[in-house]
Amino acid sequence: LLVCSAQAVEAMEVPTSPLARAAGSQLATSLVSGFLLAVAKGPLCDEPMSGAVFLVEEVRWSDEADGGGGGGWDGGGITGRGITGRGGGGADPPAEPAAAEPAAEAGALPGQLIAAMREACRAAFLRCGTRLLEPVYRCEVQCDQEILGRMYAVLRKRRGEILAEDLREGTDLFLISASLPVVESFGFANDLRKNTSGAAHPQLVFSHYEALPQDPLFVVATEEEQEALDDGDLPTINLARKLMDGVRRRKGLRVEDKVVASATKQRTMSRKR
């Protein structure tokens, strides 16, 4: 959701910059286009954002000379919750009369406004408490009482959660309904049949998206957080960060990995013979 303050709306409807006035009605369209580009590919996994609200508090236009040339401009500043995206730079001294400059430069303004809005939305999103949404299957399994324990063990190993357990009337069969993350479903059917000797067959249907509790960008920065990590109050493995890095590797995006895992130990690739 994109929300603009009254000042931002007024700055786009009645711009003070000659370049902005020359761009006309393209200003609001460019602002919305930059927002749509930002939410279509989020900064975590290049996937669409969900449940995010962006507030554009201020739009500033600046006509400043670059090095005393006169008639230069410094682009548009877009401020949203303290995040400022800057577009463009100072223009060179004009070779033509100054009267023709706004019309000539106005064509580049919408594109620069789109880029500034996109980067401002991405930066603002990263400064908030980000969460990763993972898809979840609804799993239904029909089995008898003898293999319930083995089936529960397979579900727990794959972060499954039991939702309901019903006994069919007139039979000794149980109908188990559970939720299972999609990332944990690969090989789940084979693993379940192997542990139950082929007596249980799952049915998986997409259910919903669920937010992971961990922050994928969390880094221990204080002594209190380090003590909580040592005491077990914080999870030793950041599951959200692990899933995010896996998605980024598959897409060919940059992943921040440690180049040296154990700096105090000497590692060799050769085997002792």
ZIPEVEN-V320287 format. One record per residue. N is the residue number from 0. RES is the residue in three letters. PHI is phi as a letter, one per 40 degrees, with the letter a starting at -180 (none if undefined). OMEGA is omega in whole degrees, -180 to 180 (none if undefined). Layout:
# ZIPEVEN-V320287
[[N | RES | PHI | OMEGA] [N | RES | PHI | OMEGA]]
This chain:
# ZIPEVEN-V320287
[[0 | LEU | none | 179] [1 | LEU | b | 180] [2 | VAL | b | 179] [3 | CYS | b | 176] [4 | SER | c | -180] [5 | ALA | c | 179] [6 | GLN | c | -180] [7 | ALA | c | 179] [8 | VAL | c | 180] [9 | GLU | c | -180] [10 | ALA | c | 178] [11 | MET | c | 180] [12 | GLU | c | -180] [13 | VAL | b | -177] [14 | PRO | c | 178] [15 | THR | c | -178] [16 | SER | c | 176] [17 | PRO | c | 179] [18 | LEU | c | 179] [19 | ALA | c | 178] [20 | ARG | c | 178] [21 | ALA | c | 178] [22 | ALA | c | 174] [23 | GLY | g | -173] [24 | SER | c | -180] [25 | GLN | c | -176] [26 | LEU | c | -179] [27 | ALA | c | 178] [28 | THR | c | 179] [29 | SER | c | 178] [30 | LEU | c | 179] [31 | VAL | c | 179] [32 | SER | c | 176] [33 | GLY | c | 177] [34 | PHE | c | -180] [35 | LEU | c | 177] [36 | LEU | c | -179] [37 | ALA | c | -176] [38 | VAL | c | 178] [39 | ALA | c | 178] [40 | LYS | b | -179] [41 | GLY | c | -177] [42 | PRO | c | -177] [43 | LEU | c | -175] [44 | CYS | b | -176] [45 | ASP | g | 178] [46 | GLU | b | -179] [47 | PRO | c | 175] [48 | MET | c | 179] [49 | SER | a | 177] [50 | GLY | g | -180] [51 | ALA | b | 178] [52 | VAL | b | 180] [53 | PHE | b | 180] [54 | LEU | b | 175] [55 | VAL | c | -175] [56 | GLU | c | -173] [57 | GLU | a | 172] [58 | VAL | b | -177] [59 | ARG | b | 175] [60 | TRP | b | -176] [61 | SER | b | 174] [62 | ASP | b | -177] [63 | GLU | b | 179] [64 | ALA | c | 178] [65 | ASP | b | 179] [66 | GLY | g | 176] [67 | GLY | g | -179] [68 | GLY | c | -179] [69 | GLY | g | 177] [70 | GLY | g | 178] [71 | GLY | c | 179] [72 | TRP | a | -171] [73 | ASP | b | 177] [74 | GLY | g | -178] [75 | GLY | b | 176] [76 | GLY | b | 180] [77 | ILE | b | -177] [78 | THR | b | 176] [79 | GLY | b | -179] [80 | ARG | f | 176] [81 | GLY | g | 180] [82 | ILE | b | -177] [83 | THR | b | 174] [84 | GLY | b | -178] [85 | ARG | b | 179] [86 | GLY | b | 174] [87 | GLY | g | 179] [88 | GLY | a | -180] [89 | GLY | c | -179] [90 | ALA | c | 177] [91 | ASP | c | 177] [92 | PRO | d | -175] [93 | PRO | c | 176] [94 | ALA | c | -180] [95 | GLU | b | 178] [96 | PRO | d | -176] [97 | ALA | c | -178] [98 | ALA | c | -178] [99 | ALA | c | -175] [100 | GLU | c | -179] [101 | PRO | d | -179] [102 | ALA | c | -179] [103 | ALA | c | -177] [104 | GLU | c | -175] [105 | ALA | c | -180] [106 | GLY | c | 180] [107 | ALA | c | -176] [108 | LEU | c | -180] [109 | PRO | d | 179] [110 | GLY | c | 178] [111 | GLN | c | 177] [112 | LEU | c | 176] [113 | ILE | c | -180] [114 | ALA | c | 180] [115 | ALA | c | 180] [116 | MET | c | 180] [117 | ARG | c | -179] [118 | GLU | c | 178] [119 | ALA | c | 179] [120 | CYS | c | 180] [121 | ARG | c | 179] [122 | ALA | c | 178] [123 | ALA | c | 179] [124 | PHE | c | -179] [125 | LEU | c | 180] [126 | ARG | c | 177] [127 | CYS | c | 178] [128 | GLY | c | -176] [129 | THR | c | 175] [130 | ARG | b | -180] [131 | LEU | b | 178] [132 | LEU | c | 178] [133 | GLU | b | 179] [134 | PRO | c | -176] [135 | VAL | b | 174] [136 | TYR | c | 166] [137 | ARG | c | -174] [138 | CYS | b | 176] [139 | GLU | b | -178] [140 | VAL | b | 176] [141 | GLN | b | -177] [142 | CYS | a | 178] [143 | ASP | c | -173] [144 | GLN | c | -175] [145 | GLU | c | -175] [146 | ILE | b | 180] [147 | LEU | c | -178] [148 | GLY | c | 180] [149 | ARG | c | 179] [150 | MET | c | 177] [151 | TYR | c | 180] [152 | ALA | c | 178] [153 | VAL | c | 179] [154 | LEU | c | -180] [155 | ARG | c | 180] [156 | LYS | c | -179] [157 | ARG | b | 177] [158 | ARG | g | 176] [159 | GLY | c | -180] [160 | GLU | b | -180] [161 | ILE | c | 179] [162 | LEU | b | -178] [163 | ALA | a | 179] [164 | GLU | a | -176] [165 | ASP | b | 177] [166 | LEU | c | 179] [167 | ARG | c | -177] [168 | GLU | c | 178] [169 | GLY | g | 180] [170 | THR | b | 176] [171 | ASP | b | -179] [172 | LEU | c | 177] [173 | PHE | b | 174] [174 | LEU | b | -176] [175 | ILE | b | 174] [176 | SER | b | -177] [177 | ALA | a | 173] [178 | SER | b | -176] [179 | LEU | b | 177] [180 | PRO | c | -178] [181 | VAL | c | -178] [182 | VAL | c | 179] [183 | GLU | c | -175] [184 | SER | c | -179] [185 | PHE | c | -177] [186 | GLY | g | -178] [187 | PHE | c | -179] [188 | ALA | c | 179] [189 | ASN | c | 179] [190 | ASP | c | 180] [191 | LEU | c | 178] [192 | ARG | c | 180] [193 | LYS | c | -177] [194 | ASN | c | -180] [195 | THR | b | 180] [196 | SER | f | 177] [197 | GLY | g | -177] [198 | ALA | c | -179] [199 | ALA | b | -180] [200 | HIS | b | -177] [201 | PRO | c | 171] [202 | GLN | b | -175] [203 | LEU | b | 178] [204 | VAL | b | -180] [205 | PHE | c | -177] [206 | SER | b | -174] [207 | HIS | a | 172] [208 | TYR | b | -178] [209 | GLU | b | -179] [210 | ALA | c | 176] [211 | LEU | c | -176] [212 | PRO | c | -177] [213 | GLN | c | 174] [214 | ASP | c | -178] [215 | PRO | c | -180] [216 | LEU | b | -177] [217 | PHE | c | 177] [218 | VAL | b | 178] [219 | VAL | c | -175] [220 | ALA | b | -178] [221 | THR | b | 178] [222 | GLU | c | 179] [223 | GLU | c | 178] [224 | GLU | c | 178] [225 | GLN | c | 177] [226 | GLU | c | 178] [227 | ALA | c | 177] [228 | LEU | c | 179] [229 | ASP | c | -179] [230 | ASP | c | -180] [231 | GLY | g | 178] [232 | ASP | c | 176] [233 | LEU | b | -180] [234 | PRO | c | -180] [235 | THR | c | 179] [236 | ILE | b | 177] [237 | ASN | c | -176] [238 | LEU | c | 180] [239 | ALA | c | 179] [240 | ARG | c | 179] [241 | LYS | c | 179] [242 | LEU | c | 179] [243 | MET | c | 179] [244 | ASP | c | 178] [245 | GLY | c | 178] [246 | VAL | c | -179] [247 | ARG | c | 177] [248 | ARG | c | -180] [249 | ARG | c | -180] [250 | LYS | c | -179] [251 | GLY | g | 179] [252 | LEU | c | -178] [253 | ARG | c | 179] [254 | VAL | b | -180] [255 | GLU | c | 178] [256 | ASP | b | 175] [257 | LYS | c | 179] [258 | VAL | c | 179] [259 | VAL | b | -179] [260 | ALA | c | -179] [261 | SER | b | -175] [262 | ALA | c | -177] [263 | THR | c | -178] [264 | LYS | b | 177] [265 | GLN | c | -178] [266 | ARG | b | 175] [267 | THR | b | 179] [268 | MET | c | -178] [269 | SER | c | 177] [270 | ARG | c | 175] [271 | LYS | c | -179] [272 | ARG | b | none]]
